Amino acid sequence: MKRLRKLLVLVVTVSIVLAGIAIVGAEEGGKVNINTAVKEKLIELDGIGPKYADRIIEYREKVAPFKTPEDIMKVKGIGKKIYEANKDRITVE
């Protein structure tokens, strides 16, 4: 039983650390990396709500990672207006 408890603590600890790394990695130099950002970070962008954040995540996972910030316009519903509002705040690296 003690081994099981230790294993559970280890699994939970590793999960928390990995979640922290994902959140920290999403924001470099004040910019939001659209290839790694979690939904909550994407929603902080102008004109990006939960629906568009889900579409960004789906695009990068199912189609391809974004190669340039402009590629965000390949996501359904995200056009030049949203890109222009965020171009200085997003990165792909």
DORO-267336 format. One line per field, with one value per residue (C-alpha): residue number from 1; residue in three letters; x, y, z. Coordinates in pm, 1 decimal, always signed. Layout:
% residues N
i [NUM, ...] $
aa [ALA, ...] $
c1 [X, ...] $
c2 [Y, ...] $
c3 [Z, ...] $
END
This chain:
% residues 93
i [1, 2, 3, 4, 5, 6, 7, 8, 9, 10, 11, 12, 13, 14, 15, 16, 17, 18, 19, 20, 21, 22, 23, 24, 25, 26, 27, 28, 29, 30, 31, 32, 33, 34, 35, 36, 37, 38, 39, 40, 41, 42, 43, 44, 45, 46, 47, 48, 49, 50, 51, 52, 53, 54, 55, 56, 57, 58, 59, 60, 61, 62, 63, 64, 65, 66, 67, 68, 69, 70, 71, 72, 73, 74, 75, 76, 77, 78, 79, 80, 81, 82, 83, 84, 85, 86, 87, 88, 89, 90, 91, 92, 93] $
aa [MET, LYS, ARG, LEU, ARG, LYS, LEU, LEU, VAL, LEU, VAL, VAL, THR, VAL, SER, ILE, VAL, LEU, ALA, GLY, ILE, ALA, ILE, VAL, GLY, ALA, GLU, GLU, GLY, GLY, LYS, VAL, ASN, ILE, ASN, THR, ALA, VAL, LYS, GLU, LYS, LEU, ILE, GLU, LEU, ASP, GLY, ILE, GLY, PRO, LYS, TYR, ALA, ASP, ARG, ILE, ILE, GLU, TYR, ARG, GLU, LYS, VAL, ALA, PRO, PHE, LYS, THR, PRO, GLU, ASP, ILE, MET, LYS, VAL, LYS, GLY, ILE, GLY, LYS, LYS, ILE, TYR, GLU, ALA, ASN, LYS, ASP, ARG, ILE, THR, VAL, GLU] $
c1 [+0.0, +289.5, +441.9, +112.1, +82.9, +441.3, +375.5, +57.5, +241.1, +512.6, +261.9, +75.5, +400.6, +525.7, +189.6, +200.6, +557.2, +475.6, +167.5, +382.5, +636.3, +361.6, +227.1, +570.0, +670.2, +360.4, +480.4, +831.0, +929.2, +569.9, +450.7, +205.7, +339.7, +44.7, +210.9, +233.6, -2.5, -281.5, -638.9, -638.5, -334.5, -481.8, -799.1, -589.7, -530.7, -755.6, -1055.4, -977.3, -1245.9, -1287.6, -1416.6, -1122.9, -874.7, -1010.4, -974.8, -613.1, -527.9, -711.0, -534.0, -184.3, -253.5, -440.3, -313.6, +33.8, +220.8, +220.0, +536.0, +480.1, +256.2, +61.0, -39.8, -295.5, -513.9, -539.5, -768.4, -1136.2, -1278.7, -945.5, -872.0, -650.3, -826.2, -754.5, -402.7, -326.0, -457.4, -218.8, +79.5, +313.3, +192.3, +221.5, +512.3, +562.5, +901.8] $
c2 [+0.0, +237.3, +170.8, +248.0, +574.5, +673.2, +591.0, +799.0, +1095.1, +1063.2, +1053.0, +1357.3, +1549.1, +1474.4, +1578.0, +1910.8, +1977.9, +1895.2, +2119.0, +2401.9, +2353.3, +2369.1, +2695.0, +2855.4, +2740.5, +2896.7, +3246.0, +3352.2, +3716.2, +3819.1, +3653.6, +3367.4, +3068.5, +2951.3, +2610.5, +2535.7, +2768.1, +2621.7, +2730.3, +2983.4, +3162.0, +3170.7, +3329.6, +3621.6, +3723.3, +3990.5, +3841.8, +3485.8, +3323.7, +2961.9, +2852.3, +2998.8, +2875.6, +2522.6, +2563.4, +2680.8, +2379.4, +2142.7, +2288.0, +2254.0, +1898.5, +1760.6, +1961.3, +2092.0, +2315.7, +2681.5, +2779.1, +3155.2, +3377.1, +3460.0, +3094.2, +3159.9, +3290.7, +2932.3, +2859.4, +2885.0, +3219.8, +3387.3, +3647.8, +3945.2, +4162.3, +3920.7, +3854.6, +4228.8, +4280.9, +4013.4, +4003.2, +4159.5, +3926.8, +3585.1, +3363.4, +3011.1, +2940.6] $
c3 [+0.0, +78.1, -263.0, -432.8, -239.6, -330.3, -692.7, -691.8, -535.6, -798.7, -1085.4, -953.8, -900.6, -1251.6, -1397.4, -1214.8, -1328.8, -1690.7, -1683.5, -1549.4, -1826.4, -2091.2, -1951.7, -1916.2, -2264.7, -2410.4, -2336.1, -2433.8, -2413.5, -2353.3, -2673.3, -2706.4, -2897.1, -3104.4, -3145.9, -2773.7, -2585.4, -2379.1, -2446.3, -2162.3, -2309.3, -2659.5, -2524.6, -2398.9, -2761.3, -2913.6, -3091.8, -2981.3, -2770.6, -2663.7, -3005.1, -3197.9, -2936.6, -2986.7, -3363.1, -3328.8, -3113.3, -3347.7, -3652.0, -3504.2, -3385.4, -3686.0, -3983.7, -3903.3, -3663.6, -3762.7, -3951.9, -3935.7, -3724.5, -4042.2, -4066.2, -3792.8, -4076.5, -4205.9, -3910.8, -4003.9, -3893.1, -3822.7, -4083.8, -4143.9, -3883.0, -3596.2, -3724.0, -3744.3, -3390.5, -3259.2, -3493.7, -3237.8, -2962.6, -3129.0, -3218.8, -3351.9, -3192.2] $
END
